[in-house]
Amino acid sequence: MVRRALFATTLLLFSAPALAEQAKPPAIAGYVTAVTSAAVFDVNGTHVRCTGQTQLQQADAKDENLVSQSAQDRYIGQAIDIYGSANKKTHTIVATKVIVHPAPMGELSGTAIIDHIPADSTQAPGEHLFSADGYSILITPKTQTTFTTPLSALTDVETNVWIKYTGKQRADGVLVADTAVFTKNVVPKSEDKLRSKNEYDPKSVDPSSKQGAVSKHFLGVNPKKIPPYTNAEMQARIDRIGLSLIPAYQRNLADADPTKIDFRFHLIDQPKLHDAWTLPNGIILVPHQVVERLQNDSQLATVLANGVASAIEKQAVHDHTTKKAMDVIADASYLSGIGEIAAAEYARSHVNSVILRHEQEQSGRVSLVFLRDAGYDIHEAPKAWWLLAPKKPGPMIDTPLPERAAYLYQTIGTTWRSTSSTNVTASE
């Protein structure tokens, strides 16, 4: 008994360092943001170098000693954990262990406008491929399809049609739909009214016009009170880039078609706004401070494409409907008591947060499609939001990877992996 106990104690002592190593959190957990080689790359902006002693492991591998080819591959957006001692001053780390996580391939769902139908038909008989919501969505004979009048078959489905889908992504990024509901895009009276309400010429706003603090608090910021920022060269630049991002189907719609969006891009002076502001009628207000922070046309195109996507997916219209419903709930709560008021305000805040995140993810995915189609570099997209994240301008390396940028890296690593395996120079 003594010998057996002594053996168990000795085994525990020898195993303790290994267990402790496994229990340690990684020095960096995130996404590959730049690739030089399989052994030299960036994770969340930190330079990682692997040596001959670095352990490589797949997160889903049963055998810790198993190293597959995929664990040695490096591509932008790859989910990865890095173990080792990080030098925070130089933002470098020599990796002792690298754990690669498989790309998430779970259930996906959403509702979006079909913005493109690929010309090549490499699909099997009975299959149809549509571009919507930032995905290539494949309809197969197994997909449960539903058509809303006047649509009745897949032959009726074209661009500018809504698709509501569920499905799973394949390893090549294609989303194979389990269900798909197709509905014609229309502009109801409520949406037309909202567009008209927001219609104005930003250039005509009086430079001395200011919105009062009380009005801002109760009604929110009124875009019609924001004066333009005059810089002819910068204005010409956002016009040139912005117009290049409008998808072909939108440009080709007849002027009389109510679903055609009259996109206009206008410079404004809003130092606290780190994004463009998209109105439901296609006016996109761009703070000159945003333009000045970004490093190249692809990064600026990211912000503008995000605004174009937001308008096409009618995010402001959906926002308006949701907020009206929340206001009804809040008004009812005010009549019920303090406890109900607090609960209603918490619910409103939570719902708004969820909606904002959903909208940013959707417009981010769709913007990558518009960027690609217009010839811009999609790898610059997450960098744009990374640069815009801090209150004051500064190098990306000094800013933790923000969620908005991280989501785009994840999207590039799954949906766009086939275009992400090439070397991308480490960011500043």
Secondary structure, 3 states (H helix, E strand, C coil): CHHHHHHHHHHHHHHHHHHHHHHCCCCEEEEEEEECCCCEEEECCEEEEEEEEEEEEECCCCCCCCCCHHHHCCCCCCEEEEEEEEECCCCEEEEEEEEECCCCCCEEEEEEEEEECCCCCCCCCCCEEEEECCEEEEECCCCEEEECCCCCCHHHCCCCEEEEEEEEECCCCCEEEEEEEEEECCCCHHHHHHHHHCCCCHHHCCCCCCCCHHHHHHHCCCHHHCCECCCHHHHHHHHHHHHHCCCHHHHCCCCCCCCCCCCEEEEECCCCCCCCEECCCCEEEEEHHHHHHCCCHHHHHHHHHHHHHHHHCCHHHHHHHHHHHHHHHHHHHHCCCHHHHHHHHHHHHHHHHHHHHHHHHHHHHHHHHHHHHCCCCHHHHHHHHHHHCCCCCCCHHHCCCCHHHHHHHHHHHHCCHHHCCCCECCCC
